[in-house]
Amino acid sequence: MTSLLDLLSTLVSLVFLAIIGLVAGVAIPGMFFGALTPWLDKLLPVRKKR
């Protein structure tokens, strides 16, 4: 019975860490886009319509 509870708590922890990792993988790079956009505008300017 204890090994079943250990397995269940391990699975819950892994799911929790996967959710945190997914959020961090999206949020942390998103913080840098605000600082990066002025440089991107200089490097890759938007095409003007004719």
C-alpha positions as MATLAB code, in Angstrom:
seq = 'MTSLLDLLSTLVSLVFLAIIGLVAGVAIPGMFFGALTPWLDKLLPVRKKR';
ca = [
       0.000    0.000    0.000;
       2.796    2.412    0.795;
       4.477    1.790   -2.546;
       1.195    2.638   -4.272;
       0.994    5.925   -2.380;
       4.643    6.621   -3.204;
       3.939    6.021   -6.875;
       0.861    8.240   -6.764;
       2.702   11.087   -5.057;
       5.527   10.783   -7.584;
       3.071   10.998  -10.467;
       1.352   14.028   -8.955;
       4.722   15.712   -8.488;
       5.741   14.994  -12.069;
       2.487   16.402  -13.419;
       2.908   19.507  -11.286;
       6.492   19.991  -12.460;
       5.431   19.501  -16.077;
       2.816   22.241  -15.735;
       5.319   24.600  -14.085;
       7.877   23.828  -16.800;
       5.354   24.519  -19.542;
       4.351   27.846  -18.027;
       7.981   28.853  -17.491;
       8.911   27.815  -21.011;
       6.322   30.189  -22.412;
       6.491   33.042  -19.893;
      10.249   33.513  -19.530;
      10.986   33.978  -23.256;
       7.915   36.211  -23.493;
       9.438   38.631  -21.005;
      12.330   39.307  -23.360;
      10.229   40.056  -26.435;
       9.449   43.531  -25.138;
      13.135   44.389  -24.995;
      13.889   42.619  -28.255;
      11.251   44.197  -30.493;
      13.018   47.546  -31.149;
      16.060   45.648  -32.428;
      13.898   43.339  -34.481;
      12.251   46.335  -36.143;
      15.666   47.584  -37.219;
      16.857   44.176  -38.417;
      13.626   42.975  -40.003;
      11.524   45.980  -40.974;
       7.893   45.460  -41.854;
       7.279   45.374  -45.591;
       5.441   48.420  -46.843;
       2.444   47.937  -49.102;
       2.755   49.310  -52.635;
];
